[in-house]
Structure formats: structure tokens, C-alpha cells
């Protein structure tokens, strides 16, 4: 028997001010019916279950992970329902959690500077390398030496990812050059605890 999806995976978050959220939620039963009708029209298997107002917007809880077309249809409906205030309604988004990665194969001493590798140098590499296009770091990279006697480093990076893990999948086990060295992106152990949501209400 398949386990149910965690609740944070089956939510669509739409940011708007508290006044608009309360206005929208007044007709929540009607909105659920209409959203499901719109989703059915695009042959989606997604069904919205209920809507709740939050301090920073609304959350629509659904039966599975939304596709891009689902989100577009939900956005179209919500904005059409709040026509005069549609510019104050954000694009629907899915909760995001952290993915933990490490980059190996980078020397601890920079070839170019002949000094310990600097954080700014790593940031520049991540910013300019096409492999990391559209990858958003949750915090600054962390550089450590593999061991006291080693001349190699490990770069720890945490990135924002979506439910499908597509951001991680795009770069995991990929290789790229840093000077004359070939670096590799590897999966790292996830920190214990619940996924941390970039789009949560707290």
C-alpha cells in the first residue's frame, strides 16, 4: 500500500495581502468547485480539497503534486476572481525545501592566487558556470579541507529545491572544470528534521 504524500507536498501557496485572502476565502466552497472544473478542463488529475487563509495569502491543499499547467490554471482562476486586485496576487508556488550537496575535487590552494581558496572565488564559479543556472543557494557555501594532510577541499552547498527534486537531479554527479581540475557535485547527508520551506508562513 502506498503511503500518503506528506502534507507540505500537496499545497499551492499564493501570496496576497491579508485583506484579499479573507475576501477570497469567503466563497471558498465555490472556488474549490470552480478550480476543480478548470483543472478537469485541461485533463488534469489534480483535485483541490480545501482553501485556507494565512497572514500572507492563501494555501490551496490538493490531492497530489501540481504540474506547471495546474499552477497556471489555478493562477488564472484566482486572478480572474480578484480582477480589480489581480496585480496584488502573486504567481502560485509550491513549497520548497533544502537539498544538501557537496562539491569535491577542488584544491584547497587556489591555482590562480596561490593562497587558500576564497569564498568569493567559489561564489563566482557557481554564478558563472552554466551548470548552476537557476540554482538558488539557501546560504553561503562552506569550504573545508578534506583532512590536515590533504591539499583538496570540500565545498558544502545548500540549495532550494522543489518537491520533485529537479534542481538536485540537474546537477548531481555532474562534472565541471575549475582551472585544470575537474570538480564533481555529490549528494550530501540531509540535516535532521522537517524540510525547511522557503515559502512557508513563518
C-alpha positions in Angstrom: 0.0 0.0 0.0 1.4 3.4 -1.0 2.0 5.9 1.8 0.2 9.2 1.5 2.2 12.2 0.4 3.4 14.5 3.2 1.1 17.5 3.5 3.7 20.0 2.5 4.0 18.3 -0.9 0.3 18.8 -1.7 0.0 22.6 -1.2 -0.1 25.5 -3.5 0.8 28.8 -1.9 -0.5 32.1 -3.3 0.8 35.3 -1.7 -1.5 38.2 -1.3 -2.4 40.7 1.5 -4.5 39.6 4.4 -7.5 41.6 3.3 -7.6 39.9 -0.2 -7.1 36.5 1.4 -10.1 37.0 3.7 -12.1 38.3 0.7 -11.3 35.2 -1.4 -11.9 32.7 1.4 -15.5 33.9 2.0 -16.5 31.9 -1.1 -14.1 29.0 -0.6 -16.6 26.3 -1.4 -17.5 27.9 -4.7 -13.8 28.4 -5.5 -13.0 24.8 -4.9 -15.7 23.7 -7.3 -14.6 26.2 -10.0 -10.9 25.3 -9.6 -11.6 21.6 -10.0 -13.7 22.3 -13.0 -10.9 24.4 -14.6 -8.4 21.6 -13.8 -10.7 19.0 -15.3 -10.9 21.0 -18.5 -7.2 20.6 -19.0 -7.4 16.9 -18.3 -5.5 17.2 -15.1 -5.7 14.5 -12.4 -5.2 17.2 -9.7 -8.1 17.9 -7.4 -8.2 20.8 -4.9 -9.6 19.8 -1.5 -9.8 23.0 0.6 -8.5 26.5 0.8 -7.3 28.3 3.9 -6.4 31.9 4.6 -3.0 32.7 6.1 -1.4 36.0 7.2 0.5 36.3 3.9 -2.0 34.8 1.5 -3.9 31.6 0.9 -2.9 27.9 0.7 -4.8 25.5 -1.5 -4.4 21.9 -0.5 -4.6 19.4 -3.3 -4.5 15.6 -3.8 -1.1 15.4 -5.5 1.9 17.4 -6.6 0.9 20.1 -9.0 2.3 20.4 -12.6 3.2 23.7 -14.2 -0.1 23.6 -16.2 -2.0 23.0 -12.9 -0.4 26.1 -11.3 -1.1 28.2 -14.4 -4.8 27.2 -14.4 -5.1 27.9 -10.6 -3.4 31.3 -11.1 -5.7 32.2 -14.0 -8.8 31.4 -11.9 -7.7 33.2 -8.7 -6.7 36.3 -10.5 -9.9 36.4 -12.5 -11.8 36.1 -9.2 -10.0 39.1 -7.9 -10.0 41.0 -11.1 -9.6 44.5 -9.7 -6.8 43.4 -7.3 -5.1 40.8 -9.5 -1.9 42.8 -9.6 -1.6 42.2 -5.8 -1.8 38.4 -6.3 1.5 36.5 -6.7 2.1 33.6 -9.0 1.2 30.3 -7.3 4.2 28.5 -6.0 5.0 25.1 -4.4 6.7 24.7 -1.0 10.4 24.4 -1.3 12.8 22.5 0.9 16.6 22.4 1.2 18.8 20.0 -0.6 22.3 19.4 0.7 25.2 18.9 -1.7 28.9 19.0 -1.7 31.5 19.7 -4.4 34.6 17.6 -4.4 37.8 17.7 -6.5 38.7 21.3 -5.8 42.2 22.1 -4.5 42.3 23.9 -1.1 45.1 26.1 -2.5 43.9 28.2 -5.5 45.9 27.8 -8.6 45.3 31.3 -9.7 46.1 33.0 -6.3 48.4 30.5 -4.8 46.5 31.0 -1.5 43.7 29.2 0.3 40.6 29.2 -1.9 38.4 32.1 -1.1 34.6 32.1 -0.6 34.2 34.9 -3.2 36.0 32.7 -5.7 33.6 29.8 -5.1 30.6 32.2 -5.4 31.9 33.5 -8.7 32.4 29.9 -10.0 28.8 29.0 -9.1 27.5 32.2 -10.5 29.2 31.9 -13.9 29.1 28.2 -14.6 26.0 27.2 -16.7 25.6 24.1 -14.6 24.3 26.2 -11.8 21.8 28.3 -13.8 18.6 28.8 -11.9 20.1 27.2 -8.8 19.5 29.3 -5.7 21.7 28.9 -2.6 20.0 28.9 0.8 23.1 30.2 2.5 26.8 30.9 1.8 28.9 27.9 0.6 31.1 26.4 3.3 34.7 25.4 2.5 36.7 22.8 4.5 39.9 21.0 4.0 39.4 17.2 3.4 42.0 16.4 6.1 45.0 18.0 7.7 47.4 16.4 5.3 45.2 16.8 2.2 45.6 19.6 -0.3 42.0 19.2 -1.5 38.8 20.8 -0.3 35.1 20.1 0.0 32.6 22.8 -0.8 29.3 22.3 1.0 26.3 24.0 -0.6 22.6 24.0 0.4 20.1 24.8 -2.4 16.4 25.4 -2.6 14.6 22.6 -4.3 11.1 21.7 -5.3 9.1 18.5 -4.4 10.3 16.5 -7.4 13.9 17.3 -6.5 14.5 18.5 -10.1 17.1 21.1 -9.1 19.2 18.5 -7.4 18.8 16.0 -10.2 20.0 18.5 -12.8 23.4 18.9 -11.1 24.0 15.7 -9.0 27.1 13.7 -10.2 27.8 16.4 -12.8 31.4 17.5 -13.5 32.9 20.9 -14.3 36.3 22.5 -14.6 38.0 24.7 -12.1 41.3 25.6 -13.6 43.0 22.4 -14.5 40.9 20.4 -12.0 37.6 18.5 -12.6 35.1 19.1 -9.8 32.1 16.8 -9.1 28.8 17.7 -7.4 27.8 15.0 -5.0 24.8 14.4 -2.7 25.4 15.2 1.0 23.6 13.9 4.1 20.4 15.9 4.8 20.2 17.6 8.1 17.8 16.0 10.5 14.3 17.5 10.9 11.5 18.6 8.7 12.1 20.2 5.3 12.5 23.9 5.6 10.1 25.8 3.4 11.2 28.9 1.5 7.6 29.8 1.0 6.2 29.0 4.5 4.2 31.4 6.5 6.6 31.7 9.4 
